[in-house]
Amino acid sequence: MISREKLNELREKYPVGTKIVLKRMSDSQAPPVGMLGKVTNVDDIGTVHVAWQNGSSLGLVDGIDEWEIVKNEKS
């Protein structure tokens, strides 16, 4: 269970459209490390849902998966 405070923190840090890069994902269907994606939403349990460049839509779990915000990406 995620606290309301932590959920609000995640939603503020990763608003819809935030560009991210995958560092590590604990899932057998994970996109490759280095894959870029855009946040589509943060759900009520704190999963950060992402539209990945390869068409995948797997979500990220804070504290388990690793990713970072892409700054100044040329697109």
Number of C-alpha atoms within 10 A of each C-alpha: 6 9 10 12 8 13 17 14 12 17 17 11 11 20 15 16 13 16 21 21 18 21 14 17 19 11 11 6 9 16 20 12 13 12 16 21 24 22 21 19 19 21 13 13 13 22 17 22 20 24 18 21 12 11 10 13 17 17 22 23 16 13 6 9 14 15 18 11 17 15 10 7 8 5 3
